[in-house]
Amino acid sequence: MKIGVYGGTFNPPHLGHLTAARSVFELLGLDLLLLIPAGMPPHKELPAGSPTAEQRLEMTRLAGEQLGLGDKVRTLDIELEREGRSFTSDTLSQLKDRYPDSELWLLMGTDMFLTLQAWHEPEKILSLAGIAAFGRTEEDTEELFSAQREYLYKTYPQARIFTLTIPGVIEVSSTELREKLAKGEGGNLLAPAVYGYILREGLYNTNADLKHLPISRLRPVALSYLKHKRIPHVLGTEQEAIRLAERYGADVEKARVAALLHDCTKKLDMPAQLALCEKYGIRLDELEQKALKLLHSKTGAAIARDVFGVDDDIYSAIWYHTTGHAKMTTLEKIIYLADYIEPSRDFPGVDTLRRVCYEDLDKGLLLGLEMTIEEMTAMGNPVHCATLEARNWLKG
């Protein structure tokens, strides 16, 4: 197995890192890419006010997911857990023990490549991994790369070196990016979920008012809560909610906010969900205490109100988007159905359900509820009482 190892402070991880990593992954035919945030870099101190190690780890994880490589990319905390300076030679030794039969390739940019001989234990590094160095253009780097390759091959005969130019790589200075973020700029140089996480955590002096975010900023913040595979669903739900709100005269802005936040706690496991229920005083019935899928609507509504200051209409639409209930408001119906029929949904009967929803909202809601009840019954699962009450209410 060929494994790429890409380390750095990732303060923050930006599109320059991502475009380079993706290009090297494809050109070298790697089977796995490891992203490794540095703990205490040996060559520089982290700037004052930098995010914590855990925050840099989470940003790196979010950035890695944007590569679209699925389980072929992993973010490791091995340098963050190690005491003292984060020496690459130590990291590679750990990885060699973890993947003894694999071929390691160390990814680095131009500046790192040109100073490799000055690193801690360069001979050990070159004995453990090949070097994959990348630059922006051949004109900028090949003359320098050629001289450095020749020097390294002569000094370290065991060296394996692969240099490449990446014309599409995005040049980003981390220092300048941090300055831009403090001015409310630079979001276009980050993966959306990373930018959202920075805003949510108030990193780099962004100081965003989460209770008064415009949609353009709420969207990346909402995405930062999600597993990568759920992002298309949430964005699809937003678009479906807009169309339904326009069709039935509901508040489009409220529909968008509710749609973007409706799954903000979806990825949490049962202990985390129950902890939020306790924090926000959410009472659970007997079924909810055992059914994980029923909890994210309630905890999501609580987060939406506490963190983002949503009003009662949006809170209620998120709260009931999983079960429905009797006497639903128009906004509640829209979020329930937008979640059900958004474009990425693919199940028997979905096209019919979509058609009915745009013919008559209540008929669409009734059909959706009946489909849910039928599916749950067929699977031998209990149906929540609120869902039955909603169905019975619509049937009169």
C-alpha positions as CSV (number, residue, x, y, z in Angstrom):
1,M,0.0,0.0,0.0
2,K,1.3,3.5,-0.9
3,I,0.6,6.0,1.8
4,G,1.0,9.8,1.6
5,V,1.9,11.6,4.8
6,Y,1.1,15.3,4.9
7,G,1.9,17.2,8.0
8,G,1.9,20.8,9.1
9,T,0.5,23.2,11.6
10,F,-2.6,23.6,9.5
11,N,-3.3,26.9,11.1
12,P,-5.7,26.9,9.4
13,P,-5.9,24.1,6.7
14,H,-6.8,26.0,3.5
15,L,-7.5,25.3,-0.2
16,G,-3.7,25.5,-1.0
17,H,-3.2,22.4,1.2
18,L,-6.2,20.6,-0.3
19,T,-5.4,21.2,-4.0
20,A,-1.8,20.1,-3.4
21,A,-2.8,17.0,-1.5
22,R,-5.3,15.9,-4.0
23,S,-2.9,16.4,-6.9
24,V,-0.1,14.4,-5.2
25,F,-2.6,11.7,-4.3
26,E,-3.7,11.2,-7.9
27,L,-0.3,11.6,-9.5
28,L,1.5,9.1,-7.2
29,G,-1.5,6.7,-7.2
30,L,-1.7,6.7,-3.4
31,D,-3.9,4.3,-1.6
32,L,-4.2,6.3,1.6
33,L,-3.5,9.9,2.6
34,L,-2.7,10.8,6.2
35,L,-3.2,14.3,7.4
36,I,-1.2,15.0,10.6
37,P,-1.4,18.3,12.4
38,A,1.8,19.2,14.2
39,G,1.9,19.5,18.0
40,M,4.9,21.7,18.7
41,P,6.6,22.5,15.3
42,P,10.4,22.2,15.5
43,H,11.0,25.1,13.1
44,K,8.6,27.8,14.4
45,E,6.4,28.7,17.3
46,L,2.6,28.9,16.8
47,P,1.4,32.5,16.8
48,A,-0.1,33.8,20.0
49,G,-3.8,33.2,20.1
50,S,-3.7,30.2,17.8
51,P,-6.4,27.6,18.1
52,T,-5.9,24.7,20.5
53,A,-4.5,21.4,19.2
54,E,-8.0,19.9,19.3
55,Q,-9.4,22.7,17.2
56,R,-6.6,22.4,14.6
57,L,-7.3,18.7,14.6
58,E,-11.0,19.2,13.9
59,M,-10.3,21.8,11.2
60,T,-7.9,19.3,9.5
61,R,-10.5,16.6,9.7
62,L,-13.1,18.8,8.2
63,A,-10.7,19.9,5.5
64,G,-9.7,16.3,4.7
65,E,-13.4,15.3,4.2
66,Q,-13.6,18.0,1.5
67,L,-11.1,16.0,-0.6
68,G,-13.9,13.6,-1.5
69,L,-11.6,10.6,-0.9
70,G,-13.9,8.9,1.6
71,D,-12.0,6.4,3.8
72,K,-8.8,6.9,1.8
73,V,-8.0,10.0,3.8
74,R,-7.5,10.0,7.6
75,T,-6.6,12.7,10.1
76,L,-4.3,11.5,12.8
77,D,-3.5,13.0,16.2
78,I,-0.2,11.2,16.8
79,E,1.9,14.4,16.9
80,L,-0.6,16.2,19.1
81,E,-0.5,13.3,21.7
82,R,3.3,13.2,21.7
83,E,5.1,15.4,24.2
84,G,7.8,17.8,23.1
85,R,8.6,18.9,19.6
86,S,7.0,17.2,16.6
87,F,9.9,15.8,14.7
88,T,9.0,14.2,11.3
89,S,11.5,11.4,11.8
90,D,9.6,10.3,15.0
91,T,6.3,10.5,13.2
92,L,7.5,8.4,10.3
93,S,8.9,5.8,12.7
94,Q,5.5,5.5,14.3
95,L,3.8,5.2,11.0
96,K,6.3,2.5,9.8
97,D,5.5,0.5,12.9
98,R,1.7,1.0,12.2
99,Y,2.0,0.2,8.5
100,P,5.1,-2.1,8.3
101,D,4.5,-3.3,4.7
102,S,3.5,0.0,3.2
103,E,5.5,2.5,1.1
104,L,5.5,5.9,2.8
105,W,5.6,9.2,0.8
106,L,6.2,12.5,2.7
107,L,4.4,15.4,1.1
108,M,5.9,18.9,1.3
109,G,6.0,22.3,-0.4
110,T,8.9,24.0,-2.1
111,D,10.3,25.8,1.0
112,M,10.3,22.6,3.1
113,F,11.9,20.6,0.3
114,L,14.7,23.1,-0.2
115,T,15.7,23.0,3.5
116,L,15.2,19.2,4.1
117,Q,18.9,18.6,4.8
118,A,18.5,21.0,7.8
119,W,15.7,19.0,9.4
120,H,16.1,16.8,12.5
121,E,17.5,13.5,11.3
122,P,17.2,14.0,7.6
123,E,18.9,10.6,6.8
124,K,16.4,8.8,8.9
125,I,13.5,10.6,7.2
126,L,14.8,9.7,3.8
127,S,15.3,6.1,4.8
128,L,11.7,5.8,6.0
129,A,9.8,7.6,3.3
130,G,10.0,8.9,-0.3
131,I,9.7,12.7,-0.7
132,A,6.9,14.1,-2.8
133,A,7.6,17.8,-3.2
134,F,5.3,20.2,-5.1
135,G,5.6,23.6,-6.5
136,R,3.2,26.0,-8.3
137,T,4.8,26.2,-11.7
138,E,7.8,24.7,-13.5
139,E,9.3,28.1,-14.1
140,D,9.2,28.9,-10.4
141,T,10.5,25.7,-9.1
142,E,12.2,23.3,-11.5
143,E,15.6,24.9,-11.5
144,L,15.6,24.9,-7.7
145,F,14.1,21.4,-7.5
146,S,16.8,20.1,-9.9
147,A,19.7,21.3,-7.9
148,Q,18.1,20.1,-4.6
149,R,17.3,16.6,-6.0
150,E,20.9,16.3,-7.2
151,Y,22.2,17.3,-3.8
152,L,19.9,15.0,-1.9
153,Y,20.7,12.0,-4.1
154,K,24.4,12.6,-3.7
155,T,24.2,13.1,0.1
156,Y,21.6,10.4,0.8
157,P,22.0,7.6,-1.8
158,Q,18.9,5.8,-0.4
159,A,16.6,8.8,-1.2
160,R,13.5,8.5,-3.2
161,I,12.3,11.8,-4.6
162,F,9.3,12.8,-6.7
163,T,8.9,16.5,-7.6
164,L,5.9,17.9,-9.5
165,T,4.4,21.1,-10.4
166,I,0.7,21.8,-9.7
167,P,-0.4,24.7,-12.0
168,G,-3.8,24.8,-10.3
169,V,-2.5,24.9,-6.7
170,I,-3.9,27.9,-4.7
171,E,-1.1,30.0,-3.2
172,V,-2.1,31.0,0.3
173,S,0.0,32.5,3.1
174,S,-1.4,31.3,6.4
175,T,-0.3,34.5,8.1
176,E,-2.1,36.6,5.5
177,L,-5.2,34.3,5.7
178,R,-5.4,34.7,9.4
179,E,-5.3,38.5,9.0
180,K,-8.0,38.4,6.4
181,L,-10.2,36.3,8.6
182,A,-9.9,38.8,11.4
183,K,-11.2,41.4,8.9
184,G,-14.2,39.3,7.8
185,E,-12.5,38.2,4.6
186,G,-10.8,35.0,3.4
187,G,-13.6,32.6,3.6
188,N,-13.2,31.8,-0.1
189,L,-9.7,30.4,0.6
190,L,-11.1,27.7,2.9
191,A,-13.3,24.6,2.6
192,P,-16.8,25.8,3.6
193,A,-17.0,23.5,6.6
194,V,-13.6,24.7,7.9
195,Y,-14.7,28.3,7.5
196,G,-17.9,27.6,9.3
197,Y,-16.0,25.9,12.2
198,I,-13.8,29.0,12.5
199,L,-16.8,31.3,12.7
200,R,-18.6,28.9,15.1
201,E,-15.6,28.8,17.4
202,G,-14.6,32.4,17.0
203,L,-11.1,31.6,15.9
204,Y,-8.6,34.1,14.4
205,N,-10.6,37.0,16.0
206,T,-13.5,36.4,13.7
207,N,-16.0,37.2,16.5
208,A,-19.0,36.4,14.4
209,D,-22.4,37.1,16.0
210,L,-23.9,33.6,15.6
211,K,-27.4,34.9,16.5
212,H,-27.5,37.3,13.6
213,L,-25.7,35.5,10.8
214,P,-26.7,36.2,7.2
215,I,-27.5,33.0,5.2
216,S,-24.1,33.3,3.4
217,R,-22.3,32.7,6.7
218,L,-24.9,30.5,8.4
219,R,-24.6,28.0,5.7
220,P,-20.9,27.1,6.2
221,V,-21.4,27.2,10.0
222,A,-24.3,24.7,9.6
223,L,-22.1,22.5,7.4
224,S,-19.4,22.4,10.0
225,Y,-21.7,20.4,12.3
226,L,-22.2,17.6,9.7
227,K,-20.5,14.5,8.5
228,H,-19.3,15.1,5.0
229,K,-21.8,12.6,3.4
230,R,-24.7,14.5,5.0
231,I,-23.8,17.8,3.4
232,P,-25.6,17.2,0.1
233,H,-28.7,16.2,2.0
234,V,-28.8,19.4,4.0
235,L,-28.1,21.6,1.1
236,G,-30.8,19.8,-0.9
237,T,-33.2,20.3,2.0
238,E,-32.5,24.0,1.9
239,Q,-33.3,24.2,-1.8
240,E,-36.4,22.1,-1.4
241,A,-37.6,24.2,1.5
242,I,-37.1,27.4,-0.6
243,R,-39.3,25.9,-3.4
244,L,-42.0,24.7,-1.1
245,A,-42.0,28.0,0.9
246,E,-42.4,30.0,-2.4
247,R,-45.1,27.6,-3.6
248,Y,-47.2,27.9,-0.4
249,G,-46.5,31.4,0.7
250,A,-44.4,30.7,3.7
251,D,-41.4,32.8,5.0
252,V,-38.6,31.7,2.7
253,E,-35.8,33.0,5.1
254,K,-37.2,31.0,8.0
255,A,-37.5,27.9,5.8
256,R,-33.8,28.3,4.8
257,V,-32.6,28.7,8.3
258,A,-34.6,25.7,9.6
259,A,-33.5,23.5,6.7
260,L,-29.8,24.4,7.2
261,L,-29.9,23.7,11.0
262,H,-32.3,20.7,11.1
263,D,-29.6,18.1,11.2
264,C,-27.0,20.0,13.2
265,T,-26.8,17.3,15.9
266,K,-27.4,14.3,13.6
267,K,-23.9,12.9,13.9
268,L,-23.9,12.7,17.7
269,D,-24.2,9.3,19.3
270,M,-26.6,8.3,22.0
271,P,-24.6,9.4,25.1
272,A,-24.0,12.8,23.5
273,Q,-27.6,13.2,22.5
274,L,-28.7,12.3,26.0
275,A,-26.2,14.7,27.5
276,L,-27.8,17.5,25.4
277,C,-31.3,16.5,26.5
278,E,-30.2,16.8,30.1
279,K,-28.5,20.1,29.4
280,Y,-31.6,21.6,27.8
281,G,-34.2,20.0,30.0
282,I,-35.7,17.9,27.1
283,R,-38.1,15.3,28.4
284,L,-38.1,12.0,26.5
285,D,-40.9,9.5,26.3
286,E,-40.2,5.8,26.5
287,L,-39.6,5.3,22.8
288,E,-37.3,8.4,22.5
289,Q,-35.2,7.1,25.3
290,K,-34.2,4.1,23.1
291,A,-34.5,5.5,19.5
292,L,-31.4,7.5,18.6
293,K,-32.9,8.7,15.3
294,L,-35.7,10.5,17.2
295,L,-33.4,12.6,19.3
296,H,-31.5,14.8,16.8
297,S,-34.6,16.8,16.0
298,K,-35.1,17.8,19.6
299,T,-31.5,18.5,20.4
300,G,-31.0,20.2,17.0
301,A,-33.9,22.6,17.9
302,A,-32.3,23.3,21.2
303,I,-28.9,24.1,19.6
304,A,-30.6,26.3,17.0
305,R,-32.3,28.4,19.7
306,D,-29.4,28.5,22.1
307,V,-26.5,29.1,19.7
308,F,-28.2,30.7,16.8
309,G,-31.1,32.5,18.5
310,V,-33.9,31.2,16.1
311,D,-37.5,32.1,16.9
312,D,-40.2,29.8,18.0
313,D,-41.4,29.1,14.4
314,I,-38.0,27.8,13.3
315,Y,-37.5,26.0,16.6
316,S,-40.7,24.1,16.3
317,A,-40.1,23.2,12.6
318,I,-36.8,21.6,13.5
319,W,-38.3,19.9,16.6
320,Y,-41.0,18.2,14.7
321,H,-39.2,17.5,11.4
322,T,-38.7,13.8,12.2
323,T,-42.1,12.8,13.7
324,G,-44.5,15.5,12.7
325,H,-47.5,16.2,15.0
326,A,-51.1,17.2,14.9
327,K,-52.0,20.7,13.8
328,M,-48.7,21.4,12.1
329,T,-47.9,24.9,10.9
330,T,-47.1,25.6,7.3
331,L,-43.4,26.0,8.1
332,E,-43.4,22.7,10.0
333,K,-45.0,20.9,7.1
334,I,-42.5,22.4,4.7
335,I,-39.4,21.3,6.7
336,Y,-40.8,17.8,7.3
337,L,-41.4,17.4,3.6
338,A,-38.3,19.1,2.3
339,D,-36.3,16.7,4.5
340,Y,-38.3,13.8,3.0
341,I,-38.2,14.7,-0.8
342,E,-35.0,16.7,-1.3
343,P,-33.2,15.8,-4.6
344,S,-30.7,13.3,-3.2
345,R,-33.5,11.1,-1.7
346,D,-34.0,7.9,-3.7
347,F,-36.6,5.4,-2.5
348,P,-39.7,3.7,-4.0
349,G,-42.5,6.2,-4.3
350,V,-40.4,9.4,-3.8
351,D,-41.3,10.8,-7.3
352,T,-45.0,10.3,-6.6
353,L,-44.6,12.0,-3.2
354,R,-42.7,14.9,-4.8
355,R,-45.5,15.4,-7.3
356,V,-48.3,15.3,-4.7
357,C,-46.4,17.7,-2.4
358,Y,-46.5,20.4,-5.1
359,E,-50.1,19.8,-5.9
360,D,-51.4,20.0,-2.3
361,L,-49.2,20.4,0.8
362,D,-51.6,18.6,3.1
363,K,-52.0,15.7,0.7
364,G,-48.3,15.5,0.4
365,L,-47.8,15.5,4.1
366,L,-50.5,12.8,4.6
367,L,-48.8,10.6,2.0
368,G,-45.4,11.1,3.6
369,L,-46.7,10.2,7.0
370,E,-48.5,7.1,5.7
371,M,-45.3,6.0,3.9
372,T,-43.3,6.4,7.1
373,I,-45.8,4.4,9.1
374,E,-46.0,1.7,6.5
375,E,-42.1,1.5,6.4
376,M,-41.7,1.4,10.2
377,T,-44.4,-1.2,10.6
378,A,-42.9,-3.4,7.9
379,M,-39.6,-3.3,9.7
380,G,-41.2,-4.2,13.0
381,N,-40.3,-0.9,14.5
382,P,-42.6,1.2,16.7
383,V,-44.1,4.3,15.3
384,H,-43.9,7.5,17.4
385,C,-47.3,8.6,18.7
386,A,-46.8,12.1,17.3
387,T,-46.6,10.6,13.8
388,L,-49.8,8.7,14.3
389,E,-51.5,11.8,15.7
390,A,-50.4,13.8,12.7
391,R,-51.8,11.2,10.3
392,N,-55.1,11.0,12.1
393,W,-55.4,14.8,12.3
394,L,-55.0,15.1,8.5
395,K,-57.4,12.3,7.8
396,G,-60.0,14.1,10.0
